[in-house]
């Protein structure tokens, strides 16, 4: 696909790419001069903790945990569960 820049060095992307006005796009210039446009979603700073490798690994591990889920409804059940967790491997 051949596109041209305008007088202000802008380009127009075809609608078939699915990029909408206001979408965030990361622009990478490779060593050989090629340009790559990568659509991205911004993550608010207060949610960045969830995107660390450690958090992703913990989430993946929790989803693979074979133990059944437990619904806790009373403070006594919380205390009993906390005792079990203290002795967990």
N, C-alpha and C positions, 0 to 999 in steps of 0.2 A: 504494500500500500504506500503510495507516494503522497506526502503532504508537504505543504510549504509554510514557512513562517510569514507572518505579516510584518508591517513596518515596526511593530513594537516587540518583535521576536516571539510572538505567541503562535501557537498551533491550535487547530481545531480538530478534536478527536471525533470520529464518526459515532453516531448514536448506537451502532451495533455492538460497541464495546461495553455498553451498560454503565458507563461512568456518567454520573449525574452532576449538575452544577453544585459546588460545595463539597464534593467528595475529596478526601485527602489522598494524595498520591506521592509516593516516595520516588525521587528521580535519582538514578545511579548512572554515573558516567564510568564506563569501563576503560581500562588502560589503552585499548585499541581504538577508543573514540566512540564506540557504540553507546547508545543511551537506552536505559531500561526504565520504564514507568511501571511501578508496582502499586496497585490500590491498597490502602491500609485503613485500618480502623484505629482511631486514637483511643488510648486507655487513660482514664483520669488517674492522676498521681496517687490518689488515696486507694486505688484498686491495683496498683502495680505489684503489691505483695503477692497477689494471686498468680502472677506471671513469672515468678522466679522458678528456676529448675527444681529447687527443693520443694516448693509448694505443689508443682505439677507432679513430682514423684510421689509425694504424700497422698495426693488425690488419687492417683493411679493405684497405689497400694491399697488405699481404703476401698476402692471399688472392687478389688480382687479379693478382699477379706472374706473367707468362707463362713465366718461366724454369723449367726442370724442377728438381725436388728432387734433391739430391745426398746420398748416404749416405756419411758419413766414418767410416772404420774405423781408420786408423793416424795417428800423429803427423805423418808425412810428408804425408798427404793434407790434414791440418789446415793445415800450413804452406803448401801449394800453394793451398789455398782462400783463406787469409788474404791471399796475394799478389794473387789475383784481386779480392778485395773492396777492397783498397787502391787498385786502379785503376778501380773501378766508378764510374759517374756518380753 
